[in-house]
């Protein structure tokens, strides 16, 4: 017995001495942990694979790349913007080389006669699309091309403008996803519905509903004008929020944990001052916030949380004159700004001006011009960890990335 203990202790001591002698980069497990913390940029792993065959073997391992995506999923890079035309959903890259994704890397094409579709949002590397031609929900993975079609629950109103939703993955889960669908009841137009689909069970859950009380100050003629079809839901904490249209004074909240659906009023002072164009966002403290836009002025509001953890009121944060931030060439071009998209993880607003399309980081106010366009349409930011090929050689993606640096 004493001999066994001695042998075990000796073996452990030899292992420690060996690690110390080799250094951390010579131990595969430690090297994996170090490489796991490389920036989630497109060129990071291809560059690491050039160091030696051993590094290339580690970063090319499917298990490592899966953990790399999961490790950086809470703060993914903004790879670009998705937009749509008549037959396609196409990608507009926004990063500079060598981290720029090729423009034709992500594309979804619909055949003629099968092209009635509306994008509901992107999250955790997945796209959610309402395919009106089929009356189905499509979950699309732009990176690997996987497509999953889901039937809309029968109690939802089938009109195209009355269906909205969001897609997400659970923390630490790279395989399964959830779809939260919101809409209204076929017979009771003022009753809002929500339902959650789980790819793990392959089924829709129970319906959750709430009755919408009309605001006497807002003349809603039909429910299809309530949930804004162009603005995707925003994930804040354990809840997803959807904006109503500009004629409304509330936002819709679905709590994933409690499975509850409620309407939260917006600050009335904002509407009185003409700030009707708005989007839900994450506040600087991680809570619920809103960005309101009027002309060239932007106001940032956040939901105040009381001592008991209950949010009860709105607090005005910053007011920014965006014409002082973005380049405006002349007085003749001072067409009011339009907010055409929002990246929830990066807190980046996509803003259309007469001079072109810009991305503005709302905390730092740093901006980047994406392109010049006269087309006013909504753009869906794609925030995801995308890994290029790491086997550097002739004609592969990793080599092209590094050669373009």
N, C-alpha and C positions, 0 to 999 in steps of 0.2 A: 504493500500500500504506500509506504514511504517512498519507494522507488518510483511509483507511478506519479505521485505528486511532484517529485523532483524532476521527472522527465517533462511533465506539463509546464512547470515553472521555467525550466530551461528552454523549452520550445518557445514560450511566450517571450522570454528575454531575447532569444535569437531574432524573433520577429520584430521586436522593437528596435533592436540594434540594426537590423537590416533596413527597416524603414528610415532610421536616422542616417544610415550610411548612404542610402539611395537618394533620399530627399523626397518630398511630397510628389513631385512630378514623375517620379519613377514608379509610383504605386497606382495601379489602374483605378481603384475606387476613389482615391483622392483626386486624381486627375479628372475623372468624370465630374466630380463635384465642382472643380474649378472651371472646367469647360462649360458646365451647366449655367454658369453665371456670366458668360459672354453676353454682350448686348444682343437683343433680339432683332438684329439687323440681317438683311438678306445676305450680306457678304461675310458675316462672322464665321460661320462654320466652313464655308469654302476656304477662307484664309487659314483657319486652324488646320484644315486637312493638308495644307502644303508643308507643314512643319516636318512631319515624318510619317512613315507608314503606320506607326502605332497610333498617332493622333487621328489619322485618317480612318483607321479601323474603328476607333471609339465614336467619332462624330457621325460615322456612316451607319452605325448600328440603329435599327428601328426602335429599339427600346430607349436608347439615348435621345433620339429625336422626339419621341413621344413625351418623355419627361421634360425636354427642353421647351416644347410648346406649353405644357401645363405650368411649368415654372414661371413663364413670362406672360401667362394669359391675363393676369390682373392688370397689366400695363402694356398692352400690345401696341406695336407701331401702327401709325395710320398709313396704310399702303397706297391708298388712292380713293377714287370716287366711282361709284356705279351710277349709270344713267340708262335710260331706255329710249329706243326709237320704235318704229312700227313693228318690227319682227325680232328685235334683239335687246338683250341687256348687255351693255358693253362697259369696259373698264377704262378709266382715265387715271393713269399713274401720276403720283404727286411727289415721290421721293426722287432725290438726285442719284446719279450713278456713284458708286457701284451697287447701291441698294434699290435701284429703280426696277420695279417689276415690269417685264415686257408688256406692251399695250395689248397684245393679242393673247396673253396668258389666260385671262379669265373672260369667258364669253358664253352666253346662253342664247341659243337660237330657237325660235319657234317656227314651225312650218306654216305655210300660207293656209288661212282658214282656221288656224289654231293659235292665233296671236292676240286674243283678248286677255290681257293680264295686267296686274297692278302689283308693284313691289310694296311690301308692308314694312320691311326693315332688315337690318343685318346685325348680327351679334354673335360673338364667340366663333367666328369663322364660318357662319351659316347665313344663308339668305332665306327670307320668308316671302313667298309670292302667292297672291290670290289669282289662280288661273280661272278666269271667268268663262272661257270657252268650255272647260270641263266642269265648272262649279266645284273645284277642288283647291286645296291648299298644297303648295309645293314647297318642300324644304330642299334647298340646293346647297351643296358644298362646292364653292368655286375652285378650291384647290385640287380635289381629287375627282370632281365631276359627279359625285353621287347625287341621285335625285330620289326623293320620297314623296309620293302623292298621298294626301289624306282627304277623306270625304268630310264636307262640312256637316256638323250635327244638324239633324232634321228640323229642330226647333228654331234655328237661326233664320232670319229673313234673308232671302236669296238675292236681293238687289245688290248690285256690285258696290254701291257707295256705302252700304251699311255693314260691311264686314271689315274688321281690322284685327290686328294681332301682333304677336311678338314671339321670337324664338330665342331660346337660351339653353345653355348646358349647366348642369350642376357642377359645383366646385370640385376639382379633382377627377372629373369624368370626361374622358376624351371621346367616348363612343356614343353615349345616349344623349338625347335632347328632349326638350319640352316645347310645346307650342301652346301659347295662351291666345285664344280667340275671343274677341269681344264683338258684340253686335246688339241687335234688338229682337224681340219676340215678333213672330209673324202677325199675331192678332193684337197684341198690346204694344203699340209702337213706342210708348213711353217707358216700357220696361226694358232696361239694359241687361244683357246676358253676358256671362263669361264661362269658358270651359277650357280645361287643360288636357292636352294630349301628351302621353308619355311613350317614347319609343321603346322604353324598357318593357312596358306592359302591352304595347301595341293597341291601346284603347283610349277613348276619351273618358274623362272623369265626370263627376256630377256637375250639373248646371248650377251656377251661382247667379243671382239676379238682384237688382235694386230698382226701385221705381224713381224715375227722374221727375222732380218737381219743376214745372216750368217757371222761369223767372219772369215776373210781370214786366220787367224793363226790356226783355228781349223777345221779339216776335219770331218764334221758331215755327215755320210753316210745315216742316217735315223733319223727321229724325235723321234722314240721310245728310242733312246739313250740320249735324252736331259734331260727331267725331271727325276730325280733320283727316281726310284720306291721304294727304300729302306728307304729313309729319308722322314719323314712326314713334312707337312707344319708347320711353326712356327708363332704363333700369336704375333705380336708386335704392340701395339697401336690398330689402327683400320684397320690394314692390315695383310694379311697372305702372307708368303714368302715360296717359294719352291726352293730347290737347284737343279741346273742342274747337269749333270754328271761331272766327273773330267776333261773331255776333253773340258768343256765349261768355259767361263770366265764371266758368269753372273748368276743372280738369278731372279726368277719370282715373281713379286709383284701384289697381287690383293687387291685393296683398297675397303673395304666393304661400306664405306660411299659414295665415289664417283663412285663406280661401274666401276672402271678403271683397266686395265691390262697392265703392263709395264715390261720391262726387265731392270734390274739395273746392270751395269758392276761391276766387282770385281777388287780389286787392282792387277794390273799386276805384281808388284814386287814379290808378294807372289808366283805366279806360276813360275817365273823365278828362284826362290830359291828352288823349289821342293816341295812347300806346295800345293799339289793337292787335298788331302783328307780334306773335310771341311763340316761344317754344319752351318746353320743360327742359331742365338741365340739372346737373349735380352742382350744389353749392360748394364753396371752397372748403367747408368743413365736412363734406361728404353727404350732407343732407339734401333735402329737396329745395330746388331753386327754379327760377324762371328768368328768362331773358326776353325783354320787351323792346320792340323796335318801332320808332316813329320818325319818318324822314331820315335824318342822319344821326339821330340820338338813340342811344341804347341804355336801358336801365336794367340793373341786376337786383333781383329780389330773392330772399330766402325765407323759408318757412321757419318760424321761431318755435323752439321746443321748450316747454315748461319743465320745472323740476321733476315732475312725475313722468317725464318722457313723452307727454302728449303735445303734439303740435297744434297750436291754436290760432296763430296770427302770422302775418307777413311783415317782414322788415326790409326797408329799402337799403340796398348796399350802394354800389357805385352808379354814377351816371356818366356816360362817355359819349363825346361827340366824335363819331366814327369818321367824319369828313376831315378831322384833324389827324387821324391815324392812317387812313388809306389815301393813296395818291388820287387827287382830283385835279384833272388837267385844266379845266376852265369853268367859268360860271355857266356856260351854255350846257355843260354836261352834268349839271347837278340834278340828275334824276334821282328820286328817292331810292335808297338802298332796299334790297330784298334779301331776306334770309332764306336760303335755298337748301339748307341741310345742317345737321349738327352731329358731331362725333362725341358720344357720351363719355368714353374713357379718356380721350385726349382733351375734352372740353374745347373743341375747335368748332367755330361757326363757319359755315360756307356762305359767303355773301356775294350777291350779284350787284355789280355797279355798271355804270355806262362804260367804264374802262375795262371791264372784264370780270372774271370770276376769281375771288380771293378766299383764302383760308385764314381765319383770325383766331389766335389762341386767346381765350377770353381773360386769363389771368395776366399774362405777360404783354398782351396786345401785339405780339409779334405776328407779322402777316407774310403771306406768300401768294404771289399771283399764280393761279393754276393755268389759265388760258384766256384768250380773248373770245368772247362769244356774245352774240345778240339774242341767242335763244334763252328764254327764261324757263327753266324747268327745275324740278327738284333733283338733288344729287344725294346719294346714299353713301356716306363714308364707310370704308371697309377697313376695320381695325382687326388685324389678325397677325399671328406669328407664322410667317411663310418661310419654309426652308427650301433653299435651292439644292440642286445636286452637289454633293461634296466630293465626288470622284473626279478630280481635275484631269481633263484629257481633251482630245480633239472633238469639237462639235457639241460639247455638253454645256448645260446651263451655268454651272459653276465657273467654268473657264470664261464664258462670255461676260459674266458679272465682273470678274477681276480685270479682264482686258479693257472693259469700259471705264475703269476707274480713272 
